[in-house]
Amino acid sequence: MVATPQKLPQAPAADADTSQDSAEKAKPGFPAVDWALLVEQIKAGENAGMEQLYKLFSRGIRYYLCRQLGPQELDDKVHDTFLIVVNAIRKGDLREPERLMGFVRTVVRRQVAAYIEQAVHTRREQTDLETGITVADRKQNPEQEAILRQKAELMKSALEALSERDRDILVRFYLQEQSQEQICREMSLTETQFRLLKSRAKAKFGEIGKKKLASSGIFSVFVRAQAG
Amino acid sequence: MTDAYLDHPSEDALERYLLHMATETELETIETHFLACEACVTRLEALTEEVAVMKTALTNLQAKKVPATSSPFWRKWFTIPNLSFAGAAAAVILAVTAAPNFIPAQVTLSAHRGADVVLVPQGRPLAIDLKGELPDGSAAVEILKGTGEPVWSGTAADHNDEARVSVPRLKEKGIYFIRVYAPAQAGSDRQLLQEFQIEVQ
C-alpha cells in the first residue's frame, strides 16, 4: 500500500533564513530547518546548534528508544545517543548536512542494537554472579491500566454494534495482525474495498465510542474517525 | 534530503508501523520522519493507545463469544434470530411425527428369493404395492402376524403386474406376513401366489 502523505497544520517558521531549499521549509507541520547551518553550529560547538538539535530530535529519539528498549534508564540512553550524534558530526562523519535525519536514525538504530547486544552479553556472562535477573515491567501503571480497561469496555459495546463483516476486518487486522493482502485475499476484497471497509468500520467505531464516552463522561480517546 | 522524509506518514502507514507490518522502505521513511517530527510522535502515541484499546476490546469481545456457545442448549433457541429456525424445526418434527399418522406410508413389496425384510412404520395406514407375477383381476390379500394370527384381509386390484392394496394401521411392532392369493375357483381352495414379509417398527 502506498503511504499517502497527510498534511498537518502549518507550523510557524523557526527562522527567516532564505539560503535553504524552500521546498523543505514549506512542508506543513514540519519544522523548517536549515540543516547546513545546524550542522555548522554543532561542529563549532555553539549552544544554539546543540539546543536546536535537542529540541528537534529529543522527543522522537525518546519515543523510538522507549518503544524498542522499554522505559528503564531512558534519560541516560537519550543523552548517550545525543553525545554520539554530536561527536560524529564534529568528527565530520556527516558529509551531507541535509541527510541529518537519516544519520540520526542510523545512530539510534545502532544504539538499540548495541544495548540489546550488551544485555544479551551481560545475561550470558553474569548469570552466575546475580541472584536473579531484573526484568523491566513494560506495563502501564495501575491508573493507566484502569483507564485502558474502562475505555476498552466501552469500545467493546461499540464493537458489538458493528456488522459482522466490519468487525471481522477489525479482528483480522488488529487482533490477528493479518496483512492487508491476506485479508483481501480471504475476504475477496480489493485494496480499495479493504481501505474503505476498515475506514468505515473505524469511523463507525469512533462515532459510537464517542457517543458512549460522552454519555459516560470519560474523555474520548477515539474520536478520530477518519480513514486509517 | 528527499521529500518522503518530510511528508507526514498517513494513519495507515503509522498503524502498520505500530503493528510491525511496515515494509523496510516504509519503515525507513516513517522512522526517519518521526525522529524529527513531534507532531507525528504525538500521533503515534495516540494511535498506540487507540490500537491498545481496540485490541483489548476485540479480545474481550472474542472471549465473550466463547461462553455464549457453552450456555444451555435450549436457551439459544429463544433468541430472536433462532426463533425462525425453531419454528421451522417444529414444523419438520410435526410433519415427521404427527402428520404421517394420517397419511398412508408407501410400501413396495417385490417377490424374490432371499431374506430381505421390508420395514414399515407402526401405527400408520399402509399403501402397499405388490410387484411380481400376480393373477389377472383382483387378488386376495391377507396379513398375518408372525405367529400366524390373521390381522387383516382384503383385495388388491391388479394393474400391469402390480397390485395395490390399502391396509389399515398395524398397531403392534413385529414381523408380519402378507399373502397374495389367486381368486378362488369354484370347488377348490384359493391358491397362494406370493408371500411377503414385513417388519413393523
HADDOCK unambig.tbl for C-alpha pairs under 7 A between the chains (distance, minus, plus):
assign (segid A and resid 3 and name CA) (segid B and resid 9 and name CA) 6.30 0.50 0.50
assign (segid A and resid 3 and name CA) (segid B and resid 10 and name CA) 5.68 0.50 0.50
assign (segid A and resid 3 and name CA) (segid B and resid 13 and name CA) 5.62 0.50 0.50
assign (segid A and resid 4 and name CA) (segid B and resid 9 and name CA) 6.64 0.50 0.50
assign (segid A and resid 4 and name CA) (segid B and resid 10 and name CA) 5.21 0.50 0.50
assign (segid A and resid 5 and name CA) (segid B and resid 7 and name CA) 5.55 0.50 0.50
assign (segid A and resid 5 and name CA) (segid B and resid 8 and name CA) 5.38 0.50 0.50
assign (segid A and resid 5 and name CA) (segid B and resid 9 and name CA) 5.14 0.50 0.50
assign (segid A and resid 5 and name CA) (segid B and resid 10 and name CA) 5.33 0.50 0.50
assign (segid A and resid 6 and name CA) (segid B and resid 8 and name CA) 5.28 0.50 0.50
assign (segid A and resid 6 and name CA) (segid B and resid 9 and name CA) 6.01 0.50 0.50
assign (segid A and resid 6 and name CA) (segid B and resid 10 and name CA) 5.22 0.50 0.50
assign (segid A and resid 7 and name CA) (segid B and resid 8 and name CA) 6.44 0.50 0.50
assign (segid A and resid 27 and name CA) (segid B and resid 6 and name CA) 6.65 0.50 0.50
assign (segid A and resid 27 and name CA) (segid B and resid 7 and name CA) 6.94 0.50 0.50
assign (segid A and resid 30 and name CA) (segid B and resid 6 and name CA) 6.83 0.50 0.50
assign (segid A and resid 30 and name CA) (segid B and resid 37 and name CA) 6.38 0.50 0.50
assign (segid A and resid 56 and name CA) (segid B and resid 36 and name CA) 5.39 0.50 0.50
assign (segid A and resid 57 and name CA) (segid B and resid 35 and name CA) 5.65 0.50 0.50
assign (segid A and resid 57 and name CA) (segid B and resid 36 and name CA) 4.88 0.50 0.50
assign (segid A and resid 59 and name CA) (segid B and resid 38 and name CA) 6.42 0.50 0.50
assign (segid A and resid 60 and name CA) (segid B and resid 34 and name CA) 5.83 0.50 0.50
assign (segid A and resid 60 and name CA) (segid B and resid 35 and name CA) 3.89 0.50 0.50
assign (segid A and resid 60 and name CA) (segid B and resid 36 and name CA) 5.96 0.50 0.50
assign (segid A and resid 60 and name CA) (segid B and resid 37 and name CA) 6.79 0.50 0.50
assign (segid A and resid 60 and name CA) (segid B and resid 38 and name CA) 6.64 0.50 0.50
assign (segid A and resid 60 and name CA) (segid B and resid 41 and name CA) 6.25 0.50 0.50
assign (segid A and resid 61 and name CA) (segid B and resid 35 and name CA) 5.71 0.50 0.50
assign (segid A and resid 98 and name CA) (segid B and resid 1 and name CA) 5.28 0.50 0.50
assign (segid A and resid 99 and name CA) (segid B and resid 1 and name CA) 5.57 0.50 0.50
assign (segid A and resid 101 and name CA) (segid B and resid 32 and name CA) 5.78 0.50 0.50
assign (segid A and resid 101 and name CA) (segid B and resid 36 and name CA) 6.86 0.50 0.50
assign (segid A and resid 102 and name CA) (segid B and resid 32 and name CA) 5.59 0.50 0.50
assign (segid A and resid 105 and name CA) (segid B and resid 32 and name CA) 5.77 0.50 0.50
assign (segid A and resid 148 and name CA) (segid B and resid 53 and name CA) 6.27 0.50 0.50
assign (segid A and resid 151 and name CA) (segid B and resid 53 and name CA) 6.56 0.50 0.50
assign (segid A and resid 152 and name CA) (segid B and resid 53 and name CA) 4.98 0.50 0.50
assign (segid A and resid 152 and name CA) (segid B and resid 54 and name CA) 6.77 0.50 0.50
assign (segid A and resid 152 and name CA) (segid B and resid 56 and name CA) 5.73 0.50 0.50
assign (segid A and resid 152 and name CA) (segid B and resid 57 and name CA) 4.61 0.50 0.50
assign (segid A and resid 153 and name CA) (segid B and resid 57 and name CA) 6.21 0.50 0.50
assign (segid A and resid 155 and name CA) (segid B and resid 57 and name CA) 5.73 0.50 0.50
assign (segid A and resid 156 and name CA) (segid B and resid 57 and name CA) 4.63 0.50 0.50
assign (segid A and resid 156 and name CA) (segid B and resid 58 and name CA) 6.59 0.50 0.50
assign (segid A and resid 156 and name CA) (segid B and resid 61 and name CA) 6.14 0.50 0.50
assign (segid A and resid 171 and name CA) (segid B and resid 58 and name CA) 6.49 0.50 0.50
assign (segid A and resid 174 and name CA) (segid B and resid 55 and name CA) 6.13 0.50 0.50
assign (segid A and resid 175 and name CA) (segid B and resid 55 and name CA) 5.74 0.50 0.50
assign (segid A and resid 175 and name CA) (segid B and resid 58 and name CA) 6.98 0.50 0.50
assign (segid A and resid 177 and name CA) (segid B and resid 19 and name CA) 6.98 0.50 0.50
assign (segid A and resid 221 and name CA) (segid B and resid 50 and name CA) 6.86 0.50 0.50
assign (segid A and resid 222 and name CA) (segid B and resid 50 and name CA) 6.37 0.50 0.50
assign (segid A and resid 228 and name CA) (segid B and resid 11 and name CA) 5.12 0.50 0.50
assign (segid A and resid 228 and name CA) (segid B and resid 12 and name CA) 4.64 0.50 0.50
